[in-house]
Amino acid sequence: MSFKETAKKAIDDVDDAVHEIGHRGAAEAERAKREAAGDNMTLGEKTQSVVNEGSNRVAAEVDRVKRDVRDKT
């Protein structure tokens, strides 16, 4: 692998890692928001919060898998 390819791979890995951390943080923030608000949230707000948490967790996993696949090629 050339230096240019190695550098691009490293940059892409860092980019995906940063995105993964951001998504995981956002997912935890959604969970914390629900725990803090408790019964003050409406059913619709809770549902939207759960959906937001789930979509952030999926996005984080996608970023992790992209890194794993890139490392295996």
RABELDA-V581147 format. One record per backbone hydrogen bond with DSSP energy under -1.0 kcal/mol. NH is the residue of the N-H (numbers start at 1). CO is the residue of the C=O. E is the energy in kcal/mol with one decimal. If there is no record, write none. Layout:
BEGIN
NH;CO;E
NH;CO;E
END
This chain:
BEGIN
6;2;-2.5
7;3;-2.7
8;4;-2.3
9;5;-2.4
10;6;-2.3
11;7;-2.5
12;8;-2.6
13;9;-2.4
14;10;-2.3
15;11;-2.5
16;12;-2.6
17;13;-2.4
18;14;-2.6
19;15;-2.2
20;16;-2.7
21;17;-2.4
22;18;-2.2
23;19;-2.6
24;20;-2.6
25;21;-2.5
26;22;-2.2
27;23;-2.3
28;24;-2.3
29;25;-2.1
30;26;-2.0
31;27;-2.0
32;28;-2.6
33;29;-2.4
34;30;-2.1
35;31;-2.4
36;32;-2.6
37;33;-2.4
38;34;-2.4
40;37;-2.4
41;38;-1.2
46;42;-2.5
47;43;-2.6
48;44;-2.4
49;45;-2.2
50;46;-2.5
51;47;-2.3
52;48;-2.6
53;49;-2.6
54;50;-2.7
55;51;-2.7
56;52;-2.1
57;53;-2.3
58;54;-2.4
59;55;-2.3
60;56;-2.1
61;57;-2.1
62;58;-2.4
63;59;-2.1
64;60;-2.1
65;61;-2.8
66;62;-2.5
67;63;-1.8
68;64;-2.4
69;65;-3.1
70;66;-2.4
71;67;-2.4
72;68;-1.3
END
